[in-house]
Amino acid sequence: MGILNFTPDSFSDSGQFFQLDKALVQVETMLQQGASIIDIGGESARPMAEEVTLEQELERVIPLVEAVRQRFDCWISVDTSKALVMQEAANAGMDLINDIRALREPNALQTAVQLGLPVCIMHMQGQPRTMQLNPHYDDVVANVLKFMQQRTEQCLASGIKKENLIWDPGFGFGKSVQHNYRLLQQLSVFVNKAILFWREFPVNL
């Protein structure tokens, strides 16, 4: 997956691709380097970041999704938590929803069900603006795993197909360096639990 944060304040690329022509050149570069999925985000998730408005996010994301869809043969993932952005991005050619808030924003879960696309749900303690101020867990692996299990049950009960769900433990999102290393050491726990979930829940009809 190649990450393209179409924002002026991205923590990963410092906003250097915040122009459509530069963004498309970067997409081509990432695909040439082996990426098969391009993840487009219109809201910075860096620590202390302010939320963007719906209008701002739509203006950033939709034209870029359309341009990538027209020019390149790849999967397009859109990093958003807003239901209308999900809907408009799907209309523009999005293949996968990548939601750092795990479909907890208004109408996000219902929209994801209606779209029927694969969804990546992520764990984040707090919001980007506050998540790194003082992250605390009794047991980061157990706490994150419990969240993923509960959120998965809610998604499945709402009608999302289990084969369309992807787990992201959220490295760096409301977690200290020690928390991140602990999660990395215990990734097999998440893999094994996800496999059990896949076996235990019936196929969605």
PyMOL commands that set and color helices and strands:
alter all, ss='L'
color gray80, all
select helices_A, chain A and resi 20-32+54-71+83-92+108-115+140-158+162-164+177-185+187-200
alter helices_A, ss='H'
color red, helices_A
select strands_A, chain A and resi 2-5+37-41+75-79+96-99+119-122+165-168
alter strands_A, ss='S'
color yellow, strands_A
deselect
rebuild
show_as cartoon
